[in-house]
Amino acid sequence: MSKSASIHKGIRISADDRIYYIIVYIILSLLLLMIIYPLVFIVSSSFSSPYAVSTGRVKLLPVQFSLEGYNAVFQHKGILIGYRNTVVYTVVGTLINLVMTIITAYALARKTLPGRSVITFLFTFTMIFGGGMIPNYILLKDLRMLNSLWAMVVPGAIAVYNLIIAKTFIENSIPHELLEASKIDGCSDFKYFSQIVLPLSKSILAVLVLFYAVGHWNSYFDAFLYLNNRDLFPLQIVLREVLVKNSIDAGLIEDPELATAKQGMADLLKYSLIIVSTVPVMCLYPFVQKYFITGVMIGSIKG
């Protein structure tokens, strides 16, 4: 065996390969630090005092540990209502999205569907051209959906990008022979879809759940357009109100210490609001992580 090569777990690794792996690990480690440091900084800042945040003393760990930012956030009477509304919009909206998307994807994946190419083109066409904000508003008004749950969950019931991913997944991952075999055994289309296609599509279903749930959780613009009732406002609108309420113009305050304190609280609230709004989504991700990469890659490589 050459001195420039070694065997690791039954695989011969040359000196050049070892240098390559070292360089790759260094680059990946640097990228990891670039990604993880801002997250750590935000969490640490949210648990620091307003003075420490405004003076830039927070670098890595919390300085002068404080829950003042979170107290200011949760003192707002609309926070719990906003959380409740956002959870409802996310659960109901994701369920509607999931049902509509997977049923449509399965239909378009069937090569025997009449007008399959035309229907696919019409769906794809909407990714480039849309009615616009005002026509959408008029449509929802005529349907009497303004100031209701349905204004938040029905528009955009199918995201065409997600539809294409799901359609491609079904075409490339579920053999057509399964349909033929099920037909021979007397299986109906609905039974084949519910008992064969859906169990084999767990990975893409998890991806769709994550995509749609995050979209609903972060949605705020639709609420600006379609909701006037404060009892229906989602969390993002409430958090924006908290931030705007605590924002100040330092030039209007003559006392420099008071101006610094106010600015520190405004900065602290930004970090606290980020944590409050992202924790639920971060808790959801670990449950779908094992399906996420597989579903996205299988559904996007071919087609």
N, C-alpha and C positions, 0 to 999 in steps of 0.2 A: 504494500500500500504506500502511496506517495505521502511524503511528509506534509505536502500542501493540501491534503484532504483528510477528512475524518468521517467517521460513521456515527450518525445520530439517529437512534431508533430505527436502525436498519436502512437508513438513507444516507448515501455518500454525499457529503457537503464539502465542496472545494473551498479554497481560501477566497476566491473571487465571490462565491456565493455568500460566504460569511460576511465579507465587507458590504455586499449589497444589502443583506438583511440588517446589518447595523445601521446603515444609512436610512433604510426604510423605517426602522424603529425610531430613530432620532426624529425624522420628519413627522411621523405619526404622533410622537410624544409632544412635539411642539404644537402641532395642530390641536391636540387634546387640551393642552394648557391654554391656547388661545380661545377655545370654546368654553372651557370650564371656569376660567378665572372670572369672566363677567357674571356668570351665574352665582359664584361664591361671593363676589363683591356685592351683588344686589341683595342676597340673603343677609350678609353681614351688615350692610347699610340699614336694612329694614329693622334690625334689632339694636341699632346704635342710637345715641341721643341726637336731637336736631343740631346741636352745636357741633358735634363731631362730624356730622355729615356735611354741614355748610362750610366748615373750615377745611375739609378734605383730609381729615385725620384717618379715615377708614381706608385701609389698604387691603387687608385680607380677612382679619377677624373683627368681630364687633368691638366698638370702642364705647365705653360708658353704656353698658347694656341697658336697654330701655324698650318698653312695649308701648311707648307713647304714640307711635305711628299707627299701630293696630288699634289702640284705644280710640284714636280720632276717626279711624275708618268705621269701626263697628258702632260708634255712637250715632252715626247717621241712621235715622229711623227707616230709611228705605233699603238698607243693605240686605236684611233678611228677606224682604219682599222680592228684591232683585234676584237674590239667590234662588228663591222658590220659582220665580218666573223663568229664569234661565234654565233651571233643571227641567221644568216642564217642557219648554221649547226644545231643549236638546233631546230629551227622551222621545217625545211625540214626533218631532221633526225627523230624527234619525230613523225611527221606525218606519215612517212614511217613505223616506228616501230609500231605505234598504229594500222595502217591499217593491216599490216601483222600479228601482234600478235592476234588481236581480231578475224580476219577471220579464222586463223589457230585454235585458241582456240575453236571457235564455231564448226568448222568441227570435231575436236577431241572430243568434248563434245557430238556429236551425236552418239548414240550407234549403229545406223544402218550403220555407215561408214565402208566400207570394209577395212580390214587390219588395223583397228583402233589401236589395241594393238602393232602391229609391228611398225607402224609409230610413236607412242608415245615412244616406246623403242629407235628408231633411234634418235629422238630428245634428249631424256635423255642421250643417249650414248655420244653425243657431249659435255655434261657438264663435262665428265671425260677425254675424248680423243679428241684432236684437231690436225689439220694439222701442226701447228707451225708457227713461224714468217716468216721464209724464204719461205715456200710454199705459204703462203698468199701473200707475196710480189710478188712472181713470177706470181701468178694468177692475181693479179691486174695489173701487168705490161703487161701481155698477153692480158688482157681485155682493155688495154689502158685507165685505170682509174687513173693512177698516176697524181699528180698535178691537181686534179679536185675536184669539190664538191662531186662527187660520191664516191671518195676514203674515204671520211669522214662519209658518211651517209649510204652507202649500206652494207659494212661489219658489221656483227652483227645486221642485220635488225630485227632479232628475238632473244631476250634473253630468253633462255629456262626456266629460273627460273620464269620470268614474264609470260611466256606462260602457265606454270603449274598453277600459281595462277589464271590467267584468265579462264583457262579450268575448274578448280575446282569450281570457282565462278559460272560459267554458269550451271554446272551440279547440284549444290546444291541450287542455288537461283532462277532458272527459271524452274517452273514445266513442266514436259514433256507433261502434259495434254494441255498446251497452244498450243503446236505444233499440237496435234491431233485436237483440236478445230479449229485452223486456217486452217488445211487441209480440214476439213468438210465444212468450209465456202469458199473454193476455193482459199485460200491464197498460193502464190508461196513461195518457199524457200527464195528467195531474199527479198520479201516483209515481210516475217516473221522475217528475220534477221534484216532488216533496221527499221521496224516499231514496233517491239515487243522486240526483244533481246537487241538492242542498247539502247532504252530508259530505260529499266530495268537494264542496266549495267553501269549507270552513276558513281557509286562509284568506281568500278574497273577500269573504263576508267580514272578517275581522278588519281588513284594510278599509273596507267601505264604512264600517262603523266608526273607525278612528277618524277618517277624513271628514265624514259628515258631522260627527259629534263635535270635533274641534271647530268646524265652520259655524255650527249653530252656537257654540259656547262663546265664540269671539264676535258674533254678529251684533252690530249696533246700528248700521246705516238704515236697515229696513225698519228698525224701531223708530228712528228719526222721521221716516217718511209716513209710516202707517199707523203709529200709535200716538194718541193724545192723552189717554188715561194713565196717570202716574202709577196706578195700581198694577198696570200691565208692563211697566218698564223692565227690561232685562238688566242684569247685573252691570253690564258694560256702561249703560247710560247712567246708572246710579253712581258708579265709580267716577265717571267723568264729572258729574255734578259735585262730588266730594272734592275732586282735584281743582275744579274751577273755583269753588267756594273758598278754598284755602290758598289760592294763588293771589299774590300781592304785587303791587308796583313799588319797589323799594324807593323810588324817587319821591313818592308821596308821603313817606314817613321820615320825619326829621330826626328822631332819636336813632342813632346808628345801631345801638344794642338791640332795640326793638326790631329794627329792620333786619338785622342778622338773625334774630330768633324766628321771625316770621318766615324768612327765606329758608332757614334750616328746616322748619316744619313743612314747608311746601316741598322741599327736596326729599325729606323723609317720607312724606306721603306717596310720592311717586314710586319709591321702592316697595313700600308696604302694599300699594295697590297692585303692583306687578305680582307679588307673591299671592295675594288674596285671589286674584283672577286666574292664576295659572296652576295652583296646587291641585284642583280637581282633575284637570287634564293630565297632569303629571302622574296622578294616582291611577288613571285609566290606562296609560300606556303600557305598564308592565304586564297587564293581562293579555294584551294583543301583540306583544313584541315578538313572540316566537312565530306568529303568522305573518307579521308585517312585511319583512324583507322578501319572504317566499312569495307572498301574494302579489306584491308590486312587481317583482322581477318576472314571474311567470306571465303576468297579465300585460306586460309592456314590451317584452322582447320581440315577439312575433306579431303578425297580423297586418 
